[in-house]
Amino acid sequence: MRRRTVTAGNLEEILQVTAPAAAPEQAAAPAAAPAPPREDHGLRTEFEFELPRGYVDEAGTVHRHGSMRLATARDELRPQIDLRVKENPAYLSVVLLSQVITRLGNITDVHAGVVERMYATDVAFLQDFYRRVNSEGHTRAAVTCPHCGGGFEVDLSGGRLGES
């Protein structure tokens, strides 16, 4: 098997070349009518969150509220060919989070540099949040009261713990 060095510049080219080809009958088919509007099946693909500390940008503005979309297979495969991840496997979560965070405060271009400058507690929160929405499909967590031992559920996506 031939190895190929990947740089950020040719990543899209490699992904296009390795994408599966269209079936011959699909390629030969004439242009079809526009697709019918999609039905809403109740699938939630974007989740709001509130960071414990918040991201501080260059101007000193604190951004705490954001949203994260569900990850695709491509989102999980892309970091595997990223040179930064190959050099430092711990960087995988930075690249992965930067792909699925769609908004952070009024920042819509969330890239690896933004995630790198977040506080460690916020990155840990986002890693757990990512795991919850992508493997469990929700943002709720079961907790137990340390005083009475009663169990209840909290929603990790918004609001501060202890607030009503």
N, C-alpha and C positions, 0 to 999 in steps of 0.2 A: 504494500500500500504506500502510495506516495504522499509525503507530508507537504503541507503548504503553509507558509507563514502568512498570517492574517494581520493586516493593519486596519485601523479604523476607516481608512479611505476606501478599501475594497471589500468591506464587510457586506454591503448591500449587493454588490456584484456576485459574491460567492453564494449568498442566500438565494438570489434569483437563479443562478446556474444549478443549484442543488434542489430547487423546488420541483415537485413532480410535474411532469408534462401533462397537458390536457389530453383526454382520450380522443382518438381520431374522429369518432362520430361527433364529438362536441366541437372539434376544430372545424369540421366541414359544414356544420349546421349554419343556416343563415341567421342573421341577427334576429333575435326573438323580441317579442313585445316587452315593454318594461315590466319588471317584476311587480307582482301585486304588493300592496302595503303589508308590512310584517305584522303579524298578530302578537299582541302582548301576552306572553304566557306566564307573567308574574315572576320572571327570572330577574333578580336584582344583580346588576353587573358593576355598580359603582357604590362605594361605601364611604360615608363621611367619617372623619375622625377629628380628635382634638389632642394635640401633643401635650405631654405632661409639662414640659418646660417651654418649648417653642423654638423655632429657628430664627436667629437674628441675622438679618441681611447686612450688606455693607453700609447702608444708611442708618443702621441701628433699630430698624423696625422689627418687632417681634411678630412672627407668623405662627399661629397655633392651630388654626382650623384648616383642614384640607380634605382631599378625597383621593381614594385609591380604587382602581378598577380591578376586576378579576384578571388574573394572569392567564396568558395563553401558553400553549406548548412552545411557541417561538420565543416568548419572553423567558422561559426557563432554559431554552437551549442556547440562546444568543450569548449569555455570559460565558458559556463554556469555550467559545472561540475568541473571547476578548483577551488580548495580550496582558492587560493589567491583572486579570483573574489567573492567567497561567503563571504569571510571576509571583502572585500572592493570592492563594485560594481564599483567604479571608475577605478579599475585595468583592467576592461574588455577591454578597448581600447588598453592597452599595450599588452595584450595577443593576441588580434585579429590582431593588426598591425604586431606583431612578426611572425605570421603565414603566412601573405600574402606578406611581403617584401622579395623578393628573393635575392636581392643584394644591398649592400650599399658600394659604392666605391669598394675596393677589398675584402670586407667582404661578404662571401657567407653564413655564419652561423649566421643569424640575429635571436637572441632569445630575450626573455623579458628583460634580463639584458641590452642589447644594447639599446632597446627602452626606458628603465627607465633612462638611462644616457643621453638621447637627451635633447636639450633645449626645453622649453615649446613651443616656436614659431614653431619649426620643428615638434613637435608632433601635434600641431593644424593644420599645413599645411598638414600633412599626414592623419589626420582624415578627413579633407575636400576632399583631393585627393581620399581617399578610397570611400567616399560617392559619389563623382562624377563618378568614373569609375564603381562602382557597381550598382548604381541606374540609372545613366543617360547614361552610356556606352561611355563617351568621357571625355576629359580633358579640354574642352574649356569653357570659361566663358564670358558672355556678360558684357561689362563695358561701362560707359559713361564718356566722357571727362569732367572734371570739368570746363574747360574754355569755350569750344565752345558748349558743350551739345551734341556733336555728339556721336553716339553709334558705337561700334566695338567689335570684339571678340579677346580674347587673349587665348593662349594655356598655361595652367598651368604646363605642363609636363616638359618644358625645357626653358632655356634662362632666362635672368633676365628681369623684367618688365622695359620697356623704351628702351631696346636695340633693334636694328633692324638687 
